[in-house]
Amino acid sequence: YEGTDNAIMILECRDSDSPLSHARTFVDQYHREFGFELEGRDLLIDDFRVRAIVPGATPAPPPSVPSLGAPPAFGSCRAYFENGWETVSTYKFEDLKPGHEILGPAIIVQSISTIVLEIGCKAFVTADGDLDITVQPKKHEDDEHMDTSNEDQKVEIKEDPVQLSIFAHRFMGIAEQMGRTLARTAISVNIKERLDFSCALFTNDGGLVANAPHIPVHLGAMQSAVRFQVEYWNSEGREGINEGDVFVSNHPQLAGGSHLPDITVITPVFHEGKILFFVASRGHHSDIGGISPGSMPPHSTNLEEEGARIVAFKLVKNGKFQEKGITDILVNQEYGGTRNLKDNLSDLRAQVAANNSGIRLLHQLVEENGLDTVEAYMHFIQHNAEMAVRHMLKDFAAQHGTKTHAIDYMDDGTPIELTINIDPDSGSACFDFEGTGPQILGNLNAPPAVTYSAVIYSLRSLVGQDIPLNQGCLAPIE
């Protein structure tokens, strides 16, 4: 698109000589990558690549070999597959001959690698000595093949520790992939090189499921932003949340923000007209207006002096990027608008693209495992984090007592005081900031979301288990 920084390579449309077919292909690819379209923009050809193919002699196919059946195994071992523990035969790759067939489950050992043959798969040694593996399609016994009109027919999903670990890493992997997409498609130094951003997944009520370990102050803080948007747009008189909408906000006091340069982009994940999850990305924009460049003036005395304040705005509406609307917000400010609108718009598009990559991966996860299973393990992971924090607090109380207190001071003498009272029976705790100084006439005040973020990050750091940082970490905390 003219005026943007992201070129997308497309293939020549062989089924049509019209240049409009190339345009349609580009728009489809752009929508898949970014999740929206730009209206009223010309399409520019950035470069044109020609690939030449020179016909040559076609190599003869390898001769077929008769089946020799299964080769003798050199041993056996126990391995964990989808049906549980199995005793499987092991084979040395160098002992295999053309025509040998091996049925899974089995393990084939090479000098530099190990091949795990899954249940129902078959490996055949070709005439060239290659291993041709036939993979049996996976059969789901989930809600896709059930009549869900009767609630009694739903199978209860029980928590499995191995699956819990797998899903925890899958959720975290999706959030991390969102981050890689954001870094790749952004243009500003802050996001592309300094990596000042965070990405996360949420349940349909805005509960944090997994937050990739990007920036500590963002960890846990985005949950407040997501829940505010859900409540705001679903309140009476609002437009509601529709498929093709993407929300943006940054207000620290009203909308769960951290500070104004940290802009949060939130996208609902729909399936068959129903919101299943939310994905969100928060990135630090280099400038959004205010009395000084960078939008973090050390001498500001009110929020308006720091730049644009966004409580709730639909950045994308019905699949269309609302460039004019967000431009008006960023430019028309009392103390001066953004000094780098081009980077703002590019980074916002990159954040939408990051969310869109998370949506694709979540849909893929649902297709692989079934919606009921994915939703169940989202809640299992949150519950697991809650129990990990409760056990940690119980251990802390047993070693150090049920009450602890600390106080520190800012440069101007303002106290930051915290008293923690732990219930040794339930593992819950009350974090009491009574005694902390009032807000100051400056820019060092911590909004509610940052306070939550500091608490959840500290708790996660004390837990000696490999768990995703999520809503469950704060469940025992008052």
N, C-alpha and C positions, 0 to 999 in steps of 0.2 A: 504494500500500500504506500502511496506517496505520503511522505512526511513521517514514516516509521523507520525503525532500524532493523527489523527482522525480515530477512529474505528467506523464502521457502522454495526449495527445488521441486519441480513437478516434471512428470514425464510428458512427452508429446502425445497428444490425443489422436490416436490413429483412426478412430471411428468417425472423425469429423474434420473437415478442412476449415471450419469457421474459427476465427480467433476467439470468439466468445466461449468456445469449448475449453480453451486454455484458462480463461477467466473463471469459469465455473469450477474447474479442477482446483485452481489456486484457492478460491473462496472456500471450497470444501476442506482443503488441507489446512487452511488458516483457522477455520472454525474448529477443526479437530484438535489443533494444537493449542489455541487460545480460548476457545469456548464462546466466541462472539464474532460478529462481523462489524466492519467499519463502513458506514453508509456515506455516500457522496465522495468517495476517494477514488482517484485514478489508480490504475494498476501499472506499475513500472517493471520493465524487464531489466533486471540487474546484470545478468550475464546469460549467455547461450552456449551450451556445451554440446558438441557433436561426438558421438561415439561410433567408431567404424568397426565393422565386423568383416573379417576376411575369411571366406570359406576355405576349409581345408579338409584333409582326409579324416573321415570319421573312424575312430578306433573300433576295432571289432569287439563285440561284447564278450566277456569272459565265458568260457564254456560252463555249462551246468554240470554239477557233480551230483552223484547219487547220495542219498542220505546214509550215513554210517551209524546213525543212532547216537546215544549219549556216550561220551568218552568216560573212562574211569576217573573218579574223583581222587584227589590226593589227600583229602581230609574233609572235615566238617567243622562248623562253628555255629554259635547262636547269634542271630541278628534280629533286629526289631523292624517289622514291616507294618503295613496298615492294619493287619489283623492281629497284631501282637507279636510276641516272641516266636521265632521259628528256628528249628535246627536245619541248616542248609548245607549243601555240598559245596566244596571249594575246588576250583580247577586252576591249573597253571596255563596261561595263554600259550606258552611255547610248546605245550604237549598236545595242543589241538591240531587236528588235521582237516583238510577240506572235506566237507560232508558231515562233520560232527554237529549234532544238535543238542542244545541244553535248554531245558525248561526251567523257568523261574518258579520259586525263588532260588537263586544261586549267586555265588560270588566267583568272579574270574579275576585272577591276580596277574598283573603284568609287572615288568621290572620298574616302571615309572608311574604306574597308576593301578587303580582297582575299579573293576566294573561290577556294579550291583545290578543284578537282573531281578526286576520286580516280579511280584506274583502275577501269573498269567502271561508273562512275556516269554518269547522264544528267541534264542540266539542260534544262528546258523553260520558256519564257517564256509566262506565262498572259495572258489578256485584260486583267487588271488591271495587267500589268507586273511581277508577282511572278515569282520564280524558283523553280520546283518541281523539286527535286532528288530523283531516284530513286536510292537507295543499294543497290548490289548486295551481298547477304549475303557475308561473308567466308568463304572456304573454307580450312580448316586441312589441312595435310598433315603432321600430327603423330601422336603416339602414340594419339590418340583413334580414329583410323581405321586403325590397324595392329594386326596380330596380334602382341602382345608376348610370346606364349608362346615364341617363338623369338628368342633374343637376337640372332641374326645378322640379323634383319629390322629392327633398330633403326637409324635413321639417325644417323650421327655429327653432332653439333651443333658447328659450328666458331664460334670467337669472331669476332664482327663489331664493329668499333669504334663504329659508329653505334648498333647494338643495345645494346652495352655501356653507352653513355651513357644511352640510353633506359631500360634496366632499372635503372641506378643511380639515376636520378631517380624511377622508379616505386617502388622499394623505399624510398627516402628519403621520398617523398610519403606512403606508407602509414604510416611511423613518425610523420610530422608530423601526419597526420590522426588518429592515435591520441591525440596530444597535445592536439589541438583538442577531441576528444571528452572527454578527461579534464578539461580546464579547464571545459568546458560543464556537465558533470554533477557535478563535485565541489562541496563546500559550504564547505570551510575557506578562510581567507584565504591560507594557505601555498600551496595548490595552485591555487585558482581565480583569485587576483589576483597573488600573488607568483611564480606559475609555477615553483615549486621541484619539478620532476618531470622525468623522462626516459622515453622510449619507444623500443623497439628490436625488430628482427626477428632470428631466429636459425635456423640450419640444424637438422636433426633430431638432430644430436649436440651442439647447444648452441653452435656457432660463430657469432660475431657477424657479421651481414650488413650491417645498416644501423642506425645510432643517430642519431636526430634530434638536431640541435645544441641541446639544452636546457640542461642543467647540466654543466659540465666535469668535476666530480668523479664524476659518474655514467657518463661516457663510457668505455666499455670495461670498467667494473667489473661490469656486470650479467652479462657472459659467465660469470664465475666462479660467480655465483648460479644461473644456469640449469644449468650443467654439474653443480653440486653436487646440485640437485634430481633431475636425470636419473639420476645415479649412486645417490643415496639411495633413490629409490622403486623402482628396478630391482634393488636389492640383494636378496640372499636373505632371505626372511622378511617382505618388505614387500608392500604391496598392489599395487604396480605402477602404471603410468600408464594410466588408462582415459579413454575419451571422456566428457566432462562434468566432468572434474576441473580444478580451478584451484589452484595452489600459492601459498603465501605464506611469506616468510622475511625476516629482517632481521639475523641474527647476523653480526657483522663478522669474527670469527675463524674460525668453522666453516662458514658458509654463503655466503660471498662478499658480505657486506654492507659498507656504508661506515660508518655509525654507526646506532645503534638507531632514531632517528626516521625514517630512510629505509627504508620498508617496500616490498619488491619483490613484485609479483603476477605469476605466470608461468602462461601457458595454452598447452597443446599444441594444435597444429592438425592435426586428423585428416582423412583422406580415404579412404573405403572401408576403415575399420578400421586404417589405418596412419598413424603419426605422420609428417607431412611437414615441419613447421617448429615453431618456438616463437615466441610473442610475449610481451613482458614490459613492465611499467611500474613505475617506482620513484618514489614520492612521499614528500615530507617531511611527516610527521604532527606537528601542533603539540604533542602530548603523548601519551606512552605509559607514564606512570608514573615512578617513581623518587623521589629525595629532594628534587627541586625542580621547579617547573612548567617546562615546555618540554623536559624530559628531556635537558638538556645541562648538568648541574651543573658549574661550574668547579672544584669541590673534591672531585669523586668520585675514589675510589681503586680501585674495581673495577666491572666491567660491570654487576653486579646493581643498583648504585645509580642507574643511568641509565634503568631501566625494563624493559619486557617484552622478553624474548629469545626469538625464534622461529627454531628451526633448520629445521623442516619441518612444515608443516601443510596439509591440504587445505581451503582456504577454501570451495571449491565441490566437492561430491562428488555424482556422478551427476546433475548439473544442479541441485542444491539448495544454497542458500547456508547454510553452517554457522554461523549467528549465535551459537548457544549456545557452541559450541566456541571461537570466536575471542574471544567476550566473556570466557569464563573465563580465557583466556590473558592478555588485556589488563588484567583487573581483579585477578586473584589473584596479586599480586607481593609479594615479601618486603619491599620498601621502599615499598609503596603502588602501587596500580594507576592506570590512566589517569584523568585528571581531566576528560576530555571524550569519553566513549565514543560519544556520538551523532555527533560529527564523524568519529571514527575509522571507524565503521561506514559512514557515508555516503561517505567518501572511498575506502574499500576497495571498495564497490560501484561507484564511479566508475572505479576502476582496472580492475575486471573488465569494465566496459562499454567502456573504452578498448581493452582486449585484444580484446574481441569485435568491435569495429569493424575492427581489424587483420585478424582472421580472415576477415571478410566480404570485405575488399579483396584478401587473398591468394587466396581461392577464386576471386574474379572474375579475378584475374591469371592463374591456372592455366587457367580456362575460356577465356580469350582466346588464350593462347599455348601451352598444353599443359604438362603437368607436367615432362616431360623438359627442355624449354627453360628453364622457370623455375629448376629445380634447377641446370642447367648454368650459367646466368648468375649465380646466387648464388656458385658457385665461381669463375667467371671474374672477378667483381668482387673477391673476396677475393684472387685471384692478382694482379690488376691493382694492388691496394693494396700487396701485398707487393713487387712489382717497383718501384713508385714509391718506397717507403721504401728499398729496396736502392740504387736509382740516387741518391737523395738522400745516403745514407751514403757512397757511393763519391765523389761530388762533394765532400762535406765532408772526406773523408780526403785527397783530392787538394789541397785548398786549405789545410787546417789541420793535416794530419798524421793519423796513425792512432790517436793516443792523446790524450785530453783529460781534464782533471780539474777539479773544482770542490768547494768546501766552503763551507758557511754554518752559522750558529749560531742556535739558538732563544733566547728571552729568558733562559732559565736557564743558557745556555752549552752545552747539548747540541749536538754537531756533527751535521750532515747532510752526508755526504761521498759523492761519486760519481766513479768512474773509468770511462771508456768506452774500450774497445779495439775498433777497427774493422778488419775484414778487407777490404782494398781490392780484392781479387779477387772475392769472393762478395757483398760488400755486407752481410755480417752483422756484428753487434756484440754485445759483452758489456757489460752494465751492472752494474758491481760497486759495491755500497754498503758495502764493507768500510771500517771507520773511523767509520761512523755510530754514534751513541751508542745504548745499550740502551734498552729501554722505560722510561718514567718512571712514577712513582706518581701518575698524573693522567690526564686525558681527552684528551691530545694525541698519542696513539700512532696511527700509520697502519697499518691492517690490510693484508693482502696485496692485496686487490682495489683499494684506493685507490692503492697503489704502482703496480700495473699501469695503473690509470687515468691517473696522472700521466705515466707513460712514454708511453703510446699517444697522449695528448693533445699532448705535446711533439713527438712524431714527426710527427703529423698536421699540426701547425702549421708544421713546416719543409718539408713537401712542397708544391711549387708547382703542384699539379694539383688539379682539382676532382674529388675522389674521396670516396665515403662512408667514414666512419670505421668500420672493421670489423676482424675477426680478422687479416686479412692484414697489417695494420700492425705486429703483434707477431711475425709469423712469422720475421723475420730476427734477432730479439732473444733473447739468452740472459740 
